[in-house]
Amino acid sequence: MFFYSRLDHRRSRKRRSEAQQKKLEGRFIITEVGPDGEPIAPEAAAKKFIRQSGCIVRDHIPISFKLWKASNLSEERDAVPEREKEWCWRELKKNFTVPAESEEICKRWTLSKMAEQLRSFKKILTKKYIKTGTTPVFTGELEKLRGHWDAFVEYKSSELGLQKVQKAKDNASKKVYHHTLGQGGYKLAVPKWEKMEQDLLDRGIQPATMNWPERSRTWFYGHGGSLDPLTGDCVYGPNIQRAAQRLQEAIQAAAEGTFQPDRERDELTYALGNPEHPGRTRGKGVVPWKYGFRDYIDSYRSRQRRKNDEREHL
């Protein structure tokens, strides 16, 4: 049985106040977009861009949609329609201008970010209400949930919904290496790593990672690796010892010409011992290969690459 939370009632006035503050006034110019499409400059405008994208998707997309994107025709009725995603993008652009040459890639990144923000919102609702057997007070910013709440609860409590949760847990349990980036991700961590290396160079010490491929280097640091402040040698714990050692071997082999890195089949993939997931680029985050391996952009959809792949599987 569901019942109303007293805490929700106490906080309803605060929520109404927060909801009133969400409307963003003015226009902000994004002057720089990262290779994956993420707005990065100026920093203040980029932060507003991300916050506003979250507000828009939570306000406009009903939580009753089970999927952000359908993977086949049978899932289309459960997925957010493309026209709704387009509306979200147009609404965001009312307050933000992005460089014309980067608009398409920025749009793709933004819609992917919105999908992530909507998933996070649903997880919060599930943890706070469904798992505790409570129902929110549909006032303030939660008022929009009223007409979709029953469908949301029904799906989350259904056999299919529970199966998806279990599948996600099973996949998470198979993960061997866990990053130590924190909420800031690579964006905040990379400048710290660059400073660590520069401090060594200023003292005449060459970092062991000096000539490493970018994503090998960021994966190493992002999973707890570091550099000895006296020698510049790699320092790592037992959790990533095997991967770190294999990574150094592969980088040395590539330098000697006995190993030929090829897009996702590079030093890091060899070190980790499992293939790259198409929707992300390890060492760079949730970045599609097309942008994670920009040096191989010409071969991204080439026929020769496909023929080589088919030959290897024979």
N, C-alpha and C positions, 0 to 999 in steps of 0.2 A: 504494500500500500504506500502511495506517495503522500507526503504532507508538506506544507509550506514551512520554509526555514525562517525562524525568528530573526536570524542574522540578516537575511535578505530584506526583511521589513525595515530593520534599523538602518540599513545602508541604502535604501531606495532613494532617499533624498540626495545622497552623495552621488549615486549613479546618474540621476537626472542632471545634476550639475556637470558631471563629466561628459555626458552626452551632448549638452549644450556647447561644451568647449571644443567638440570634435570638428565643427565646421571650420575649415581653414580659409582664412582671408588672404587676399593678395596673390601675386604671381611670383614664382621662384624660377630662376634660370639655372639649369644644370649645364655646366660648361664642359664636364668631362665624364665619359662613360668607360668603364673597364672593358677588357677584351671579352668578358662573358656577358656584358650588357648592364652590369650593375652601375648605377649612378655613384660617382665617387667624389665629385667636386662641383661647387664648394661643399665642404663637409656638412655645414649646418643645413643646407638645402637638401643634400642627399639623405640626411637623417629624417627630415620632414617628409621627403618623398616616400620612404619606407613606412613610416608611421601612418601616413595618409592612405597608402595602399592597403594596409591592414584594416583601417577604419572602414574603407569603402567595401572591401570584400565581406567583412563581417556584417555590415549594414545591409548589403544588397543581396547576397547569395544565401538562400534559405539553407538551414542546417539539415533539412530533410533530404537533400541530394546526397547520395551515397558515395559518388565518385566525382572527381574533378574532370577526368577525361576518360572516355570509353575506349577500351582496347579492342572491342568488337561490336557488331551491330546489336547483339542482345543486351549490351550494357548501356546503350544510348539513352534509354528512358530514365536511367538512374544517374546519369552524368549531367554536369552543369552544361547547358547549351552554349554554343560558341557565341551567340548573340549577347548573352549575359556577360561573358568575359569581355567582349568588345565594349559593352556599356561601361564596365568597370574601368577599362583603359581610357575611354573618352572622358569619363568623370574625373579621373586623376589628372588628365591633361588640362583640365580647366584651370588648374593652379600651377602647373609645371610645364616648362618648355625644355625639351631636350634637343641636342644637336641633330639637325635633319639627317645627316649621314649615319647617325647611330640610332635612329628611332626604331627601326625594325628589331634590331638586336636587343635594345632596351625594353621593347614591348614584350619580347619572348621571356626575358629575364623577369620582368615585373609580373607577368601572368604566372610564371613558375613560383615566384615569391608569394603571390596571393594564394596559390594552392597550399603552400606550406603554412601560411598564416591562418587559413581556414581550418586546416587539419589541427593546428595547435589549439585553436579556439574550441573545436569539438572535443579534443582531449581534455581540456579544462572543464568543459561542461560535464563530460562523462565522469571525471574524477570527483567533481564537486557535488554533483546532484544524483546521477544515476547510480553510482557505486554506494552512495550513502542513503539511497532510497528517498531522496527529497525532490521537491519540485521548486524551481525558482519563482519568485514573485515577478510577474510579467509587467514590470514598470520600468520607466527610464530606458536605458539602452537595451534592456532585455525584453521590452515590450514586443519587439519584432519577432521574437521566438514563439509567441503564443500559438499561432496557427500551424506551426511546424513541429512543436515539441512532441506530441504524441507519436508522430511518424518517426521522429529521431529516436525516441525511447524504444519504440517497437523494433526498429532495425538493430540498435545496439544490443538489445536483449534477445534477438533472434538467433537461431542456430548459425545462420550465415555470418551475422555480425560477430558472434563469439569465435567462429572459426577463423575469421580474418585477424582478430586480436591474437589468437593463439599462434597463427602462422607468423605474425610479426614478432612475437616473443621467441618463437623457435629460430627464426632467422637471426635475431639479435644474439641469441645464445651461441650461435655458430661463429660469431665474430671473434677473431683471435686478438687483434690489436685495437686498442682504444686510444683515441687522441686525448690530449690534455690541453686543448685550446681554450676552453671556457666559452662563455657567451659571445665574446668578441670575434671568435673564429680567426681565420687567417688574416683578415684585414687588420686587426690590432696586433697580431702576433708577429707578422713579418717585419715591421719596423724594429721590434725588439731584437729579433735575430740578426738583422742587418747591423744594428748597433754593436751587438756582441762580437760580430766578425770584424767590424771596423776598429773596435777597441784593441783587438789582437793585432791587426795590421799596423795600427799606430805605434805599437810597441815592438814592431819588427817581427812578429810571429805570424806565419801563414796558417790560416784555418785549414783543417783537413778537408773541409767541404768547399774550399775555394773554387774548384773547377767541377763541382758536381752539377748534374742537370737540375734545373729549377725544382721540378716536382719531387725528385728524390730527396733533395735538400729540405724542402718544406715538410715532406712526410716525416723525415727523420726527426726534425725539431718538433713537429706537431705531435709526435707520439712519445715525447719524453727525452729524446736525444739532446746532447749538448756538446760543448767543447771545453777541453781542459784549459783553464785560464793561464796556465804556465807554458804549456806545450802546443796548444791548438789541436791536439788529438781528439778524436771522437770519444765521447763518454756516453754510456747508455746502461740501462738496468737489465736485469734478466728477462723482463717481459718482452723486450724487442731484440734481445741479443742475437738470436738466429737470423732474423730479418736484416739487422744492421750489418752483420758479418757478410751475409750473402750480397747485400747491396754494395758494400765496398769491393767485394770480389768482382761483381758485374761491372762496376764503374772502371776498375782497373783493366778488366778484359776488353771493355769498349775502347779504352785509351790505347791498348796494345793492338787492337784490330782483330782480336779473336772472337769478339761478340759484336753483332750488328744490331743496334736498337732500331726498331721499326714501329713508329707511332705508339700504340698501347702495349706493344710487346717490347718494352724497354727494360732498363736496369731494375726499376722498381717492381715491375710485374714479375720479373725473374726472382727477385728477392722474396716477394710475398708468396709466390708459388700458386697463385690463382688468377684467373682472367679478370680483366677490367670490366666493371659494370658499365653498360652503354650510357646510362643516364648521369654519370658522374665521372670525375677525374680525380683519382686519389692523389693527395698532395696539393689539390687545388680547390676541393669542395664539390658542391653540387653543380658541376660545370660539364655540359655535353662535350664529347670528344672533339666535335668540330671546332670548339673554342679552347678546349684544354690542350689540344695538340695542334696549335696553329701552324707550326713548322711543316706539318704534313697536310695542309689544307688542300693542296692540289691533288692529292691522292685519296681524299676523303670518300669520294664515290667513284673512283676510277675502276674501269673494267679490269685493268691489269691486277689491281689489288684483289679483286674478287676472284680472278682466275688463280692467283697464287694461294688464296685461302682454300679454294676448292681442291687444288693440287695437294695441299698439305693433309687434307682429310681423306684422300684416296688411300 
